[in-house]
């Protein structure tokens, strides 16, 4: 098997046909579960607010991602504008919901990928990529033809269409996916979608089918990593998440248990999530993972080390 996996898809022409497929889909966009069916090729926007060209908020060498994604050189994180969710506590609401950022041609985006590689990044970390998928795929082809070969991290909320994910089989090396909650009603309240868990559990199963649990063998990084943000008052449903992973995926799937919740954006309007989590709440979540036999990475509440993100030379 070639590595990264998309190199074979470039050689056999699949990437060309995939680009054609997703570009046509923009005529009545159904790339995400919102199924807006707007004509983005005619510059009509739907829920994600994106048009035809990719919109990027920032590009950095990110040293705060999970250790195997960072390695020695950092993760080359491209933060895309737009999102299919409307989380009331979103830390990235400026570009994910308010759509700040700048539109680029696919050639310009491809040059960003190449610069990420030149700067020594270990991975290409595509953050919230689905709304901008057509431009990403065209940029990937452009960059590969100029020597690009970093593994792709599909960094997603988990709220994805299985049909779209199936198109990406053989393109994505690593799925870095959230499981935010395990209850549709909770998703409706805090992420403004009626079916978060119904959609996400099918999507995560599809990701797992494609690449399995994350592992690194002989320098090849491939598989699913699940992120779970601990929320106040048990709202994230850590027990239900752990049960799902243990019994419907595999104990080998690593969990990145995050303690970084802050009551930003509109969270103060919801008393039950208007505070940071306590040490006890986080330790309880760790106990749950241990009880199920799950492993992965944890975060510390206090760190002497500042947030590490090295901006690339290209400024946005």
C-alpha positions in Angstrom: 0.0 0.0 0.0 1.3 3.4 -0.9 1.6 6.0 1.9 0.0 8.4 2.2 -2.9 6.5 0.8 -4.1 9.2 -1.6 -1.0 8.8 -3.7 -2.5 5.7 -5.3 -5.8 7.5 -5.9 -3.9 10.2 -7.8 -2.1 7.7 -9.9 -5.2 5.6 -10.8 -7.3 8.7 -11.7 -9.8 8.3 -8.8 -9.0 11.7 -7.4 -9.9 13.3 -10.7 -13.3 11.6 -10.8 -13.9 12.5 -7.2 -13.2 16.2 -7.8 -15.7 16.1 -10.7 -18.3 14.4 -8.4 -18.0 16.9 -5.6 -17.9 19.9 -7.9 -21.2 18.8 -9.5 -22.6 18.3 -6.0 -22.3 22.0 -5.4 -25.1 22.6 -7.9 -27.4 21.4 -5.2 -25.2 20.9 -2.2 -25.7 17.9 0.0 -22.1 17.4 1.2 -23.1 17.6 4.9 -26.1 16.4 6.9 -27.8 19.8 6.5 -28.6 19.0 2.8 -29.2 22.6 2.0 -29.4 21.9 -1.8 -28.3 25.4 -2.7 -26.4 26.1 -5.9 -23.0 27.0 -4.5 -21.5 27.1 -8.0 -23.8 30.1 -8.5 -22.5 31.7 -5.3 -25.7 30.9 -3.3 -24.8 29.9 0.3 -26.4 27.5 2.7 -26.0 26.9 6.4 -22.2 26.8 6.2 -22.0 30.1 4.4 -19.4 28.8 1.9 -19.4 29.4 -1.8 -17.3 27.6 -4.4 -13.7 28.6 -3.5 -12.2 27.4 -0.2 -12.2 30.0 2.6 -9.4 29.8 5.2 -9.2 31.5 8.5 -5.6 30.7 9.4 -2.7 28.3 8.8 -0.3 27.4 11.6 2.2 24.8 12.7 0.2 23.5 15.6 2.0 21.8 18.5 -1.1 21.4 20.7 -2.7 18.5 18.8 -2.4 14.9 19.8 1.2 13.7 20.2 1.4 11.4 17.1 -0.1 14.1 14.9 2.5 16.6 16.0 5.7 14.6 16.2 8.8 16.8 16.1 7.6 19.2 13.4 4.1 20.0 14.4 0.8 19.5 12.7 0.2 21.7 9.7 -3.2 23.0 10.7 -5.5 24.7 8.1 -8.5 26.2 9.8 -11.4 26.5 7.3 -14.3 28.8 7.7 -17.8 27.4 8.0 -19.4 24.6 9.9 -22.5 22.4 9.8 -23.1 22.8 13.6 -24.1 25.8 15.6 -22.5 25.0 19.0 -23.4 27.6 21.6 -20.0 27.2 23.3 -17.8 27.2 20.1 -14.3 28.4 20.7 -13.8 29.1 17.0 -17.1 30.9 16.4 -15.4 33.8 14.6 -14.6 31.7 11.6 -16.8 28.6 12.1 -20.1 30.5 12.6 -19.4 34.1 11.7 -17.5 33.1 8.6 -14.4 35.3 9.0 -11.6 34.3 6.7 -10.4 34.8 3.1 -11.3 33.0 -0.1 -8.5 31.4 -2.0 -8.2 29.6 -5.3 -7.4 25.9 -5.2 -3.9 26.7 -6.5 -3.3 29.1 -3.6 -4.5 26.5 -1.2 -2.3 23.9 -2.8 0.7 26.3 -2.3 -0.2 26.5 1.4 -0.1 22.7 1.6 3.3 22.7 0.1 4.6 25.4 2.4 3.3 23.4 5.4 5.4 20.5 4.2 8.4 22.7 3.6 8.1 24.0 7.2 8.6 20.5 8.5 5.1 19.5 9.5 4.4 15.9 10.3 0.7 15.9 9.1 -1.7 18.1 7.1 -4.4 18.9 9.7 -7.6 19.9 7.9 -9.9 21.5 10.5 -13.6 21.4 9.7 -12.9 20.5 6.0 -16.3 19.3 4.7 -17.8 22.7 3.8 -14.7 23.4 1.7 -14.2 19.9 0.4 -14.2 20.6 -3.4 -11.4 23.2 -3.1 -9.4 20.9 -0.8 -9.4 18.0 -3.2 -8.4 20.2 -6.1 -5.6 21.8 -4.0 -4.5 18.3 -3.0 -4.1 17.2 -6.6 -2.2 20.4 -7.4 0.1 19.9 -4.4 0.8 16.2 -5.1 1.9 17.0 -8.6 4.5 19.3 -7.0 5.8 16.7 -4.6 3.3 16.9 -1.6 3.2 13.8 0.5 2.1 14.5 4.1 -0.6 12.2 5.6 -4.1 13.9 5.8 -5.9 14.4 9.1 -9.6 14.9 8.6 -10.4 17.0 11.8 -14.1 16.9 12.2 -17.0 17.4 14.6 -18.2 13.9 13.7 -21.4 15.3 12.2 -20.8 14.0 8.7 -22.8 12.2 6.0 -21.8 8.6 5.5 -22.2 9.1 1.7 -19.6 11.9 1.7 -17.2 9.9 3.9 -17.4 6.9 1.5 -16.1 9.2 -1.3 -13.1 9.9 0.8 -12.0 6.2 1.3 -8.4 6.0 0.2 -7.9 9.7 0.5 -7.9 10.2 4.3 -5.2 8.6 6.4 -6.4 9.8 9.9 -9.9 10.7 11.0 -9.7 12.9 14.1 -13.3 13.1 15.1 -15.3 14.5 18.0 -18.0 12.7 19.8 -19.6 15.6 21.5 -22.7 14.0 23.0 -24.6 10.7 22.8 -28.1 12.1 22.8 -29.9 13.8 20.0 -31.9 16.1 22.4 -28.7 17.4 24.0 -27.2 18.0 20.5 -30.3 20.0 19.6 -29.9 22.3 22.6 -26.2 22.9 22.5 -25.2 22.3 18.8 -28.5 23.4 17.1 -29.0 20.2 15.1 -31.8 17.7 15.7 -29.8 14.5 15.0 -26.2 14.9 16.2 -25.8 11.5 17.7 -27.9 9.6 15.2 -25.7 11.0 12.4 -22.4 10.9 14.2 -22.5 7.3 15.4 -23.0 6.2 11.8 -20.3 8.5 10.6 -17.7 7.3 13.1 -18.5 3.7 12.3 -17.8 4.5 8.6 -14.5 6.2 9.5 -13.5 3.1 11.5 -14.5 0.8 8.7 -12.1 2.7 6.4 -9.0 3.0 8.5 -9.5 1.1 11.8 -8.1 2.3 15.1 -5.2 4.7 15.0 -1.7 3.2 15.0 1.7 4.1 13.9 3.8 1.4 12.2 7.2 2.0 10.5 6.5 5.7 10.3 3.0 5.2 8.8 0.2 6.9 10.8 -3.3 5.7 10.0 -6.6 5.3 11.8 -9.4 6.9 13.9 -8.8 9.1 17.0 -11.8 10.2 19.0 -11.9 13.5 20.8 -14.2 13.9 23.7 -14.6 17.3 25.4 -15.7 17.0 29.0 -18.6 19.4 29.7 -20.0 20.5 33.0 -22.7 18.4 34.7 -22.0 15.3 32.7 -23.7 16.8 29.6 -21.2 15.3 27.2 -22.3 11.7 28.2 -18.8 10.3 28.7 -20.1 6.9 29.9 -22.3 6.5 26.8 -19.4 7.5 24.6 -17.1 5.0 26.2 -19.6 2.2 25.9 -20.1 3.0 22.2 -16.4 2.9 21.4 -15.7 -0.2 23.5 -18.6 -2.3 22.2 -19.3 -0.9 18.7 -15.8 0.1 17.6 -12.8 -1.3 19.4 -10.9 -0.9 22.7 -7.9 -0.1 20.4 -9.4 3.3 19.3 -7.5 6.0 21.3 -9.6 8.6 23.1 -8.3 12.2 23.5 -10.1 13.4 26.6 -10.1 17.2 26.6 -10.4 19.4 29.7 -10.2 22.7 27.8 -13.9 23.7 27.9 -14.5 27.4 28.4 -17.9 29.0 28.6 -17.4 31.3 25.5 -19.6 32.6 22.8 -23.3 32.0 23.9 -22.5 29.6 26.7 -23.3 32.1 29.5 -26.9 32.0 28.4 -27.1 28.4 29.6 -26.5 28.2 33.3 -25.6 24.5 33.3 -22.6 25.1 31.0 -21.7 28.6 32.1 -18.6 27.5 34.0 -15.4 25.6 33.5 -15.4 21.9 34.5 -14.0 20.9 37.8 -11.1 18.7 38.5 -13.5 16.1 39.9 -15.6 16.1 36.7 -12.5 15.5 34.6 -11.2 12.8 36.9 -14.6 11.1 36.9 -14.4 11.0 33.1 -10.9 9.5 33.3 -12.3 6.8 35.7 -15.0 6.0 33.1 -12.4 5.4 30.4 -10.3 3.3 32.6 -13.3 1.2 33.7 -14.0 0.4 30.0 -10.3 -0.3 29.3 -9.9 2.6 26.9 -6.6 4.5 26.5 -5.4 7.6 24.7 -4.3 11.1 25.8 -5.4 13.4 28.6 -5.0 17.1 29.2 -3.8 19.0 32.3 -5.8 21.8 33.8 -2.8 24.0 34.4 0.3 24.2 32.2 3.4 26.2 32.5 3.8 25.9 28.7 2.0 28.5 26.6 -0.2 27.6 23.7 2.2 26.6 21.0 1.2 27.5 17.4 3.8 28.8 15.1 2.3 30.8 12.3 3.6 30.0 8.8 5.2 32.7 6.7 1.9 33.1 4.8 -0.3 35.5 6.6 -4.1 35.5 6.3 
